[in-house]
Amino acid sequence: MGRDDHNKRKNNFLAQTPKNQKSDGIDVEFSEEFADAEDKEAQARSRAADKRAHKR
Protein backbone atom coordinates (compact mmCIF):
# COMPACT_ATOMS: atom_id res chain seq x y z
CA MET A 1 0.00 0.00 0.00
CA GLY A 2 1.21 3.46 -0.87
CA ARG A 3 0.67 6.62 1.12
CA ASP A 4 -2.48 7.80 -0.63
CA ASP A 5 -4.24 4.42 -0.37
CA HIS A 6 -5.35 5.26 3.17
CA ASN A 7 -7.34 8.31 2.09
CA LYS A 8 -9.78 6.47 -0.16
CA ARG A 9 -11.95 4.95 2.59
CA LYS A 10 -15.01 6.82 3.78
CA ASN A 11 -16.00 6.85 7.41
CA ASN A 12 -19.72 6.06 7.52
CA PHE A 13 -19.67 4.56 11.00
CA LEU A 14 -20.99 7.55 12.93
CA ALA A 15 -24.54 7.22 14.21
CA GLN A 16 -26.91 10.06 13.43
CA THR A 17 -28.94 11.55 16.27
CA PRO A 18 -32.67 11.72 15.52
CA LYS A 19 -34.09 15.25 15.51
CA ASN A 20 -36.50 14.47 18.35
CA GLN A 21 -33.57 13.61 20.66
CA LYS A 22 -31.53 16.73 19.99
CA SER A 23 -31.71 19.51 22.56
CA ASP A 24 -31.23 23.22 22.13
CA GLY A 25 -28.79 23.30 25.06
CA ILE A 26 -31.12 25.22 27.35
CA ASP A 27 -31.78 23.64 30.74
CA VAL A 28 -35.26 24.63 31.84
CA GLU A 29 -35.22 22.95 35.24
CA PHE A 30 -34.47 25.99 37.36
CA SER A 31 -36.29 27.09 40.46
CA GLU A 32 -36.07 30.71 41.58
CA GLU A 33 -36.91 29.75 45.17
CA PHE A 34 -33.83 27.52 45.42
CA ALA A 35 -31.48 29.92 43.63
CA ASP A 36 -28.67 31.51 45.58
CA ALA A 37 -26.48 34.51 44.78
CA GLU A 38 -24.06 32.40 42.72
CA ASP A 39 -26.90 31.10 40.55
CA LYS A 40 -28.16 34.64 39.92
CA GLU A 41 -24.64 35.80 39.03
CA ALA A 42 -24.21 32.86 36.65
CA GLN A 43 -27.48 33.74 34.94
CA ALA A 44 -26.40 37.36 34.53
CA ARG A 45 -23.06 36.29 33.06
CA SER A 46 -24.85 33.91 30.70
CA ARG A 47 -27.17 36.67 29.48
CA ALA A 48 -24.22 39.02 28.95
CA ALA A 49 -22.32 36.35 27.01
CA ASP A 50 -25.38 35.68 24.85
CA LYS A 51 -25.69 39.39 24.05
CA ARG A 52 -22.01 39.56 23.08
CA ALA A 53 -22.33 36.47 20.91
CA HIS A 54 -25.44 37.70 19.11
CA LYS A 55 -23.97 41.17 18.58
CA ARG A 56 -21.40 39.83 16.14
mmCIF file of the N, C-alpha and C atoms, coordinates in Angstrom:
data_MODEL
# 
_entry.id   MODEL 
# 
loop_
_atom_site.group_PDB 
_atom_site.id 
_atom_site.type_symbol 
_atom_site.label_atom_id 
_atom_site.label_alt_id 
_atom_site.label_comp_id 
_atom_site.label_asym_id 
_atom_site.label_entity_id 
_atom_site.label_seq_id 
_atom_site.pdbx_PDB_ins_code 
_atom_site.Cartn_x 
_atom_site.Cartn_y 
_atom_site.Cartn_z 
_atom_site.occupancy 
_atom_site.B_iso_or_equiv 
_atom_site.pdbx_formal_charge 
_atom_site.auth_seq_id 
_atom_site.auth_comp_id 
_atom_site.auth_asym_id 
_atom_site.auth_atom_id 
_atom_site.pdbx_PDB_model_num 
ATOM 1   N N  . MET A 1 1  ? 0.819   -1.178 0.000  1.00 0.00 ? 1  MET A N  1 
ATOM 2   C CA . MET A 1 1  ? 0.000   0.000  0.000  1.00 0.00 ? 1  MET A CA 1 
ATOM 3   C C  . MET A 1 1  ? 0.869   1.250  0.000  1.00 0.00 ? 1  MET A C  1 
ATOM 4   N N  . GLY A 1 2  ? 0.493   2.199  -0.829 1.00 0.00 ? 2  GLY A N  1 
ATOM 5   C CA . GLY A 1 2  ? 1.211   3.465  -0.866 1.00 0.00 ? 2  GLY A CA 1 
ATOM 6   C C  . GLY A 1 2  ? 0.602   4.450  0.121  1.00 0.00 ? 2  GLY A C  1 
ATOM 7   N N  . ARG A 1 3  ? 1.156   5.628  0.168  1.00 0.00 ? 3  ARG A N  1 
ATOM 8   C CA . ARG A 1 3  ? 0.673   6.624  1.115  1.00 0.00 ? 3  ARG A CA 1 
ATOM 9   C C  . ARG A 1 3  ? -0.768  7.040  0.873  1.00 0.00 ? 3  ARG A C  1 
ATOM 10  N N  . ASP A 1 4  ? -1.140  7.276  -0.345 1.00 0.00 ? 4  ASP A N  1 
ATOM 11  C CA . ASP A 1 4  ? -2.480  7.800  -0.627 1.00 0.00 ? 4  ASP A CA 1 
ATOM 12  C C  . ASP A 1 4  ? -3.558  6.726  -0.605 1.00 0.00 ? 4  ASP A C  1 
ATOM 13  N N  . ASP A 1 5  ? -3.223  5.464  -0.425 1.00 0.00 ? 5  ASP A N  1 
ATOM 14  C CA . ASP A 1 5  ? -4.243  4.418  -0.375 1.00 0.00 ? 5  ASP A CA 1 
ATOM 15  C C  . ASP A 1 5  ? -5.095  4.509  0.886  1.00 0.00 ? 5  ASP A C  1 
ATOM 16  N N  . HIS A 1 6  ? -4.602  5.151  1.926  1.00 0.00 ? 6  HIS A N  1 
ATOM 17  C CA . HIS A 1 6  ? -5.349  5.262  3.168  1.00 0.00 ? 6  HIS A CA 1 
ATOM 18  C C  . HIS A 1 6  ? -6.464  6.294  3.075  1.00 0.00 ? 6  HIS A C  1 
ATOM 19  N N  . ASN A 1 7  ? -6.379  7.227  2.174  1.00 0.00 ? 7  ASN A N  1 
ATOM 20  C CA . ASN A 1 7  ? -7.341  8.312  2.089  1.00 0.00 ? 7  ASN A CA 1 
ATOM 21  C C  . ASN A 1 7  ? -8.587  7.957  1.289  1.00 0.00 ? 7  ASN A C  1 
ATOM 22  N N  . LYS A 1 8  ? -8.671  6.793  0.723  1.00 0.00 ? 8  LYS A N  1 
ATOM 23  C CA . LYS A 1 8  ? -9.782  6.468  -0.164 1.00 0.00 ? 8  LYS A CA 1 
ATOM 24  C C  . LYS A 1 8  ? -10.986 5.893  0.574  1.00 0.00 ? 8  LYS A C  1 
ATOM 25  N N  . ARG A 1 9  ? -10.834 5.503  1.834  1.00 0.00 ? 9  ARG A N  1 
ATOM 26  C CA . ARG A 1 9  ? -11.952 4.948  2.594  1.00 0.00 ? 9  ARG A CA 1 
ATOM 27  C C  . ARG A 1 9  ? -12.807 6.081  3.141  1.00 0.00 ? 9  ARG A C  1 
ATOM 28  N N  . LYS A 1 10 ? -14.100 5.845  3.183  1.00 0.00 ? 10 LYS A N  1 
ATOM 29  C CA . LYS A 1 10 ? -15.009 6.817  3.776  1.00 0.00 ? 10 LYS A CA 1 
ATOM 30  C C  . LYS A 1 10 ? -15.439 6.305  5.136  1.00 0.00 ? 10 LYS A C  1 
ATOM 31  N N  . ASN A 1 11 ? -15.577 7.218  6.070  1.00 0.00 ? 11 ASN A N  1 
ATOM 32  C CA . ASN A 1 11 ? -15.997 6.847  7.414  1.00 0.00 ? 11 ASN A CA 1 
ATOM 33  C C  . ASN A 1 11 ? -17.507 7.049  7.520  1.00 0.00 ? 11 ASN A C  1 
ATOM 34  N N  . ASN A 1 12 ? -18.268 5.989  7.391  1.00 0.00 ? 12 ASN A N  1 
ATOM 35  C CA . ASN A 1 12 ? -19.722 6.056  7.523  1.00 0.00 ? 12 ASN A CA 1 
ATOM 36  C C  . ASN A 1 12 ? -20.187 5.334  8.780  1.00 0.00 ? 12 ASN A C  1 
ATOM 37  N N  . PHE A 1 13 ? -19.352 5.314  9.801  1.00 0.00 ? 13 PHE A N  1 
ATOM 38  C CA . PHE A 1 13 ? -19.672 4.560  11.000 1.00 0.00 ? 13 PHE A CA 1 
ATOM 39  C C  . PHE A 1 13 ? -20.417 5.396  12.037 1.00 0.00 ? 13 PHE A C  1 
ATOM 40  N N  . LEU A 1 14 ? -20.407 6.711  11.901 1.00 0.00 ? 14 LEU A N  1 
ATOM 41  C CA . LEU A 1 14 ? -20.994 7.554  12.932 1.00 0.00 ? 14 LEU A CA 1 
ATOM 42  C C  . LEU A 1 14 ? -22.518 7.462  12.909 1.00 0.00 ? 14 LEU A C  1 
ATOM 43  N N  . ALA A 1 15 ? -23.088 7.282  14.089 1.00 0.00 ? 15 ALA A N  1 
ATOM 44  C CA . ALA A 1 15 ? -24.544 7.222  14.205 1.00 0.00 ? 15 ALA A CA 1 
ATOM 45  C C  . ALA A 1 15 ? -25.111 8.631  14.117 1.00 0.00 ? 15 ALA A C  1 
ATOM 46  N N  . GLN A 1 16 ? -26.259 8.770  13.548 1.00 0.00 ? 16 GLN A N  1 
ATOM 47  C CA . GLN A 1 16 ? -26.907 10.064 13.430 1.00 0.00 ? 16 GLN A CA 1 
ATOM 48  C C  . GLN A 1 16 ? -27.950 10.188 14.536 1.00 0.00 ? 16 GLN A C  1 
ATOM 49  N N  . THR A 1 17 ? -27.984 11.321 15.191 1.00 0.00 ? 17 THR A N  1 
ATOM 50  C CA . THR A 1 17 ? -28.942 11.551 16.266 1.00 0.00 ? 17 THR A CA 1 
ATOM 51  C C  . THR A 1 17 ? -30.273 11.990 15.664 1.00 0.00 ? 17 THR A C  1 
ATOM 52  N N  . PRO A 1 18 ? -31.361 11.308 16.033 1.00 0.00 ? 18 PRO A N  1 
ATOM 53  C CA . PRO A 1 18 ? -32.670 11.721 15.525 1.00 0.00 ? 18 PRO A CA 1 
ATOM 54  C C  . PRO A 1 18 ? -33.019 13.125 16.003 1.00 0.00 ? 18 PRO A C  1 
ATOM 55  N N  . LYS A 1 19 ? -33.763 13.864 15.189 1.00 0.00 ? 19 LYS A N  1 
ATOM 56  C CA . LYS A 1 19 ? -34.094 15.250 15.515 1.00 0.00 ? 19 LYS A CA 1 
ATOM 57  C C  . LYS A 1 19 ? -34.883 15.367 16.806 1.00 0.00 ? 19 LYS A C  1 
ATOM 58  N N  . ASN A 1 20 ? -35.695 14.364 17.135 1.00 0.00 ? 20 ASN A N  1 
ATOM 59  C CA . ASN A 1 20 ? -36.499 14.466 18.347 1.00 0.00 ? 20 ASN A CA 1 
ATOM 60  C C  . ASN A 1 20 ? -35.669 14.238 19.611 1.00 0.00 ? 20 ASN A C  1 
ATOM 61  N N  . GLN A 1 21 ? -34.424 13.808 19.492 1.00 0.00 ? 21 GLN A N  1 
ATOM 62  C CA . GLN A 1 21 ? -33.571 13.607 20.662 1.00 0.00 ? 21 GLN A CA 1 
ATOM 63  C C  . GLN A 1 21 ? -32.545 14.718 20.836 1.00 0.00 ? 21 GLN A C  1 
ATOM 64  N N  . LYS A 1 22 ? -32.464 15.624 19.877 1.00 0.00 ? 22 LYS A N  1 
ATOM 65  C CA . LYS A 1 22 ? -31.533 16.735 19.993 1.00 0.00 ? 22 LYS A CA 1 
ATOM 66  C C  . LYS A 1 22 ? -32.117 17.793 20.918 1.00 0.00 ? 22 LYS A C  1 
ATOM 67  N N  . SER A 1 23 ? -31.249 18.436 21.688 1.00 0.00 ? 23 SER A N  1 
ATOM 68  C CA . SER A 1 23 ? -31.713 19.507 22.557 1.00 0.00 ? 23 SER A CA 1 
ATOM 69  C C  . SER A 1 23 ? -31.113 20.822 22.083 1.00 0.00 ? 23 SER A C  1 
ATOM 70  N N  . ASP A 1 24 ? -31.727 21.907 22.507 1.00 0.00 ? 24 ASP A N  1 
ATOM 71  C CA . ASP A 1 24 ? -31.226 23.216 22.126 1.00 0.00 ? 24 ASP A CA 1 
ATOM 72  C C  . ASP A 1 24 ? -30.166 23.721 23.100 1.00 0.00 ? 24 ASP A C  1 
ATOM 73  N N  . GLY A 1 25 ? -29.834 22.931 24.113 1.00 0.00 ? 25 GLY A N  1 
ATOM 74  C CA . GLY A 1 25 ? -28.790 23.299 25.057 1.00 0.00 ? 25 GLY A CA 1 
ATOM 75  C C  . GLY A 1 25 ? -29.275 24.158 26.202 1.00 0.00 ? 25 GLY A C  1 
ATOM 76  N N  . ILE A 1 26 ? -30.567 24.393 26.286 1.00 0.00 ? 26 ILE A N  1 
ATOM 77  C CA . ILE A 1 26 ? -31.117 25.215 27.353 1.00 0.00 ? 26 ILE A CA 1 
ATOM 78  C C  . ILE A 1 26 ? -31.721 24.300 28.412 1.00 0.00 ? 26 ILE A C  1 
ATOM 79  N N  . ASP A 1 27 ? -31.255 24.440 29.636 1.00 0.00 ? 27 ASP A N  1 
ATOM 80  C CA . ASP A 1 27 ? -31.776 23.642 30.737 1.00 0.00 ? 27 ASP A CA 1 
ATOM 81  C C  . ASP A 1 27 ? -32.904 24.416 31.395 1.00 0.00 ? 27 ASP A C  1 
ATOM 82  N N  . VAL A 1 28 ? -34.105 23.902 31.340 1.00 0.00 ? 28 VAL A N  1 
ATOM 83  C CA . VAL A 1 28 ? -35.261 24.631 31.835 1.00 0.00 ? 28 VAL A CA 1 
ATOM 84  C C  . VAL A 1 28 ? -35.611 24.281 33.271 1.00 0.00 ? 28 VAL A C  1 
ATOM 85  N N  . GLU A 1 29 ? -34.927 23.336 33.872 1.00 0.00 ? 29 GLU A N  1 
ATOM 86  C CA . GLU A 1 29 ? -35.225 22.951 35.244 1.00 0.00 ? 29 GLU A CA 1 
ATOM 87  C C  . GLU A 1 29 ? -34.481 23.868 36.211 1.00 0.00 ? 29 GLU A C  1 
ATOM 88  N N  . PHE A 1 30 ? -35.075 25.018 36.462 1.00 0.00 ? 30 PHE A N  1 
ATOM 89  C CA . PHE A 1 30 ? -34.471 25.993 37.362 1.00 0.00 ? 30 PHE A CA 1 
ATOM 90  C C  . PHE A 1 30 ? -35.567 26.557 38.248 1.00 0.00 ? 30 PHE A C  1 
ATOM 91  N N  . SER A 1 31 ? -35.308 26.579 39.524 1.00 0.00 ? 31 SER A N  1 
ATOM 92  C CA . SER A 1 31 ? -36.291 27.091 40.461 1.00 0.00 ? 31 SER A CA 1 
ATOM 93  C C  . SER A 1 31 ? -35.756 28.358 41.112 1.00 0.00 ? 31 SER A C  1 
ATOM 94  N N  . GLU A 1 32 ? -36.482 29.445 40.984 1.00 0.00 ? 32 GLU A N  1 
ATOM 95  C CA . GLU A 1 32 ? -36.072 30.713 41.583 1.00 0.00 ? 32 GLU A CA 1 
ATOM 96  C C  . GLU A 1 32 ? -36.007 30.610 43.103 1.00 0.00 ? 32 GLU A C  1 
ATOM 97  N N  . GLU A 1 33 ? -36.885 29.822 43.704 1.00 0.00 ? 33 GLU A N  1 
ATOM 98  C CA . GLU A 1 33 ? -36.914 29.755 45.165 1.00 0.00 ? 33 GLU A CA 1 
ATOM 99  C C  . GLU A 1 33 ? -35.683 29.048 45.741 1.00 0.00 ? 33 GLU A C  1 
ATOM 100 N N  . PHE A 1 34 ? -35.025 28.199 44.942 1.00 0.00 ? 34 PHE A N  1 
ATOM 101 C CA . PHE A 1 34 ? -33.830 27.516 45.415 1.00 0.00 ? 34 PHE A CA 1 
ATOM 102 C C  . PHE A 1 34 ? -32.540 28.179 44.939 1.00 0.00 ? 34 PHE A C  1 
ATOM 103 N N  . ALA A 1 35 ? -32.658 29.248 44.188 1.00 0.00 ? 35 ALA A N  1 
ATOM 104 C CA . ALA A 1 35 ? -31.481 29.922 43.634 1.00 0.00 ? 35 ALA A CA 1 
ATOM 105 C C  . ALA A 1 35 ? -30.768 30.716 44.717 1.00 0.00 ? 35 ALA A C  1 
ATOM 106 N N  . ASP A 1 36 ? -29.446 30.682 44.661 1.00 0.00 ? 36 ASP A N  1 
ATOM 107 C CA . ASP A 1 36 ? -28.673 31.512 45.580 1.00 0.00 ? 36 ASP A CA 1 
ATOM 108 C C  . ASP A 1 36 ? -27.975 32.609 44.780 1.00 0.00 ? 36 ASP A C  1 
ATOM 109 N N  . ALA A 1 37 ? -27.135 33.373 45.438 1.00 0.00 ? 37 ALA A N  1 
ATOM 110 C CA . ALA A 1 37 ? -26.476 34.513 44.781 1.00 0.00 ? 37 ALA A CA 1 
ATOM 111 C C  . ALA A 1 37 ? -25.586 34.050 43.629 1.00 0.00 ? 37 ALA A C  1 
ATOM 112 N N  . GLU A 1 38 ? -24.936 32.910 43.790 1.00 0.00 ? 38 GLU A N  1 
ATOM 113 C CA . GLU A 1 38 ? -24.061 32.405 42.719 1.00 0.00 ? 38 GLU A CA 1 
ATOM 114 C C  . GLU A 1 38 ? -24.864 32.024 41.481 1.00 0.00 ? 38 GLU A C  1 
ATOM 115 N N  . ASP A 1 39 ? -26.042 31.456 41.692 1.00 0.00 ? 39 ASP A N  1 
ATOM 116 C CA . ASP A 1 39 ? -26.903 31.104 40.553 1.00 0.00 ? 39 ASP A CA 1 
ATOM 117 C C  . ASP A 1 39 ? -27.346 32.354 39.800 1.00 0.00 ? 39 ASP A C  1 
ATOM 118 N N  . LYS A 1 40 ? -27.722 33.383 40.558 1.00 0.00 ? 40 LYS A N  1 
ATOM 119 C CA . LYS A 1 40 ? -28.157 34.638 39.924 1.00 0.00 ? 40 LYS A CA 1 
ATOM 120 C C  . LYS A 1 40 ? -27.006 35.274 39.145 1.00 0.00 ? 40 LYS A C  1 
ATOM 121 N N  . GLU A 1 41 ? -25.810 35.237 39.717 1.00 0.00 ? 41 GLU A N  1 
ATOM 122 C CA . GLU A 1 41 ? -24.642 35.796 39.029 1.00 0.00 ? 41 GLU A CA 1 
ATOM 123 C C  . GLU A 1 41 ? -24.333 35.008 37.758 1.00 0.00 ? 41 GLU A C  1 
ATOM 124 N N  . ALA A 1 42 ? -24.460 33.694 37.829 1.00 0.00 ? 42 ALA A N  1 
ATOM 125 C CA . ALA A 1 42 ? -24.209 32.857 36.651 1.00 0.00 ? 42 ALA A CA 1 
ATOM 126 C C  . ALA A 1 42 ? -25.225 33.161 35.552 1.00 0.00 ? 42 ALA A C  1 
ATOM 127 N N  . GLN A 1 43 ? -26.464 33.390 35.930 1.00 0.00 ? 43 GLN A N  1 
ATOM 128 C CA . GLN A 1 43 ? -27.479 33.744 34.936 1.00 0.00 ? 43 GLN A CA 1 
ATOM 129 C C  . GLN A 1 43 ? -27.165 35.086 34.286 1.00 0.00 ? 43 GLN A C  1 
ATOM 130 N N  . ALA A 1 44 ? -26.742 36.043 35.078 1.00 0.00 ? 44 ALA A N  1 
ATOM 131 C CA . ALA A 1 44 ? -26.405 37.360 34.533 1.00 0.00 ? 44 ALA A CA 1 
ATOM 132 C C  . ALA A 1 44 ? -25.221 37.257 33.572 1.00 0.00 ? 44 ALA A C  1 
ATOM 133 N N  . ARG A 1 45 ? -24.221 36.485 33.951 1.00 0.00 ? 45 ARG A N  1 
ATOM 134 C CA . ARG A 1 45 ? -23.065 36.288 33.058 1.00 0.00 ? 45 ARG A CA 1 
ATOM 135 C C  . ARG A 1 45 ? -23.485 35.588 31.774 1.00 0.00 ? 45 ARG A C  1 
ATOM 136 N N  . SER A 1 46 ? -24.380 34.627 31.890 1.00 0.00 ? 46 SER A N  1 
ATOM 137 C CA . SER A 1 46 ? -24.853 33.913 30.703 1.00 0.00 ? 46 SER A CA 1 
ATOM 138 C C  . SER A 1 46 ? -25.593 34.853 29.753 1.00 0.00 ? 46 SER A C  1 
ATOM 139 N N  . ARG A 1 47 ? -26.449 35.709 30.320 1.00 0.00 ? 47 ARG A N  1 
ATOM 140 C CA . ARG A 1 47 ? -27.170 36.671 29.483 1.00 0.00 ? 47 ARG A CA 1 
ATOM 141 C C  . ARG A 1 47 ? -26.215 37.630 28.796 1.00 0.00 ? 47 ARG A C  1 
ATOM 142 N N  . ALA A 1 48 ? -25.201 38.090 29.531 1.00 0.00 ? 48 ALA A N  1 
ATOM 143 C CA . ALA A 1 48 ? -24.221 39.015 28.954 1.00 0.00 ? 48 ALA A CA 1 
ATOM 144 C C  . ALA A 1 48 ? -23.427 38.340 27.838 1.00 0.00 ? 48 ALA A C  1 
ATOM 145 N N  . ALA A 1 49 ? -23.070 37.086 28.045 1.00 0.00 ? 49 ALA A N  1 
ATOM 146 C CA . ALA A 1 49 ? -22.323 36.346 27.014 1.00 0.00 ? 49 ALA A CA 1 
ATOM 147 C C  . ALA A 1 49 ? -23.192 36.134 25.781 1.00 0.00 ? 49 ALA A C  1 
ATOM 148 N N  . ASP A 1 50 ? -24.470 35.847 25.985 1.00 0.00 ? 50 ASP A N  1 
ATOM 149 C CA . ASP A 1 50 ? -25.379 35.678 24.845 1.00 0.00 ? 50 ASP A CA 1 
ATOM 150 C C  . ASP A 1 50 ? -25.506 36.962 24.049 1.00 0.00 ? 50 ASP A C  1 
ATOM 151 N N  . LYS A 1 51 ? -25.601 38.101 24.753 1.00 0.00 ? 51 LYS A N  1 
ATOM 152 C CA . LYS A 1 51 ? -25.687 39.393 24.053 1.00 0.00 ? 51 LYS A CA 1 
ATOM 153 C C  . LYS A 1 51 ? -24.433 39.658 23.230 1.00 0.00 ? 51 LYS A C  1 
ATOM 154 N N  . ARG A 1 52 ? -23.258 39.363 23.821 1.00 0.00 ? 52 ARG A N  1 
ATOM 155 C CA . ARG A 1 52 ? -22.011 39.561 23.078 1.00 0.00 ? 52 ARG A CA 1 
ATOM 156 C C  . ARG A 1 52 ? -21.936 38.649 21.868 1.00 0.00 ? 52 ARG A C  1 
ATOM 157 N N  . ALA A 1 53 ? -22.396 37.418 22.016 1.00 0.00 ? 53 ALA A N  1 
ATOM 158 C CA . ALA A 1 53 ? -22.331 36.465 20.908 1.00 0.00 ? 53 ALA A CA 1 
ATOM 159 C C  . ALA A 1 53 ? -23.288 36.847 19.779 1.00 0.00 ? 53 ALA A C  1 
ATOM 160 N N  . HIS A 1 54 ? -24.465 37.360 20.142 1.00 0.00 ? 54 HIS A N  1 
ATOM 161 C CA . HIS A 1 54 ? -25.438 37.698 19.113 1.00 0.00 ? 54 HIS A CA 1 
ATOM 162 C C  . HIS A 1 54 ? -25.166 39.054 18.483 1.00 0.00 ? 54 HIS A C  1 
ATOM 163 N N  . LYS A 1 55 ? -24.307 39.855 19.114 1.00 0.00 ? 55 LYS A N  1 
ATOM 164 C CA . LYS A 1 55 ? -23.970 41.172 18.577 1.00 0.00 ? 55 LYS A CA 1 
ATOM 165 C C  . LYS A 1 55 ? -23.108 41.044 17.338 1.00 0.00 ? 55 LYS A C  1 
ATOM 166 N N  . ARG A 1 56 ? -22.326 39.998 17.271 1.00 0.00 ? 56 ARG A N  1 
ATOM 167 C CA . ARG A 1 56 ? -21.401 39.827 16.141 1.00 0.00 ? 56 ARG A CA 1 
ATOM 168 C C  . ARG A 1 56 ? -22.075 39.521 14.868 1.00 0.00 ? 56 ARG A C  1 
# 
